[in-house]
Amino acid sequence: MNSIRINFELPATVVSQAGLNPSTLSDEVKKMVAVFLYEHKRISLSKACEVGCMSQWEFFEMNKQLGISLNYSKSDFNADLEKLSNV
């Protein structure tokens, strides 16, 4: 996967007030971006998991903790069932 590196600064007070860990900040920001893009229907569930470097279960749990509902329709469910039946 081709990547674009993004560098930016956050005030230490923001990191502290948000309860973020400076040593894992990069990973936490990737997860937040993935959740944000998914929530706003800019990327799919599988792409959000890829961007956030997490499994679907980890992604589901993160959304649950943040109170974000999943964009998972009946047609998504049926497509997943079809994929599973072809395995």
Helices and strands as residue ranges (DSSP letters): H 12-17, G 22-24, H 25-39, H 45-52, H 56-66, H 74-85
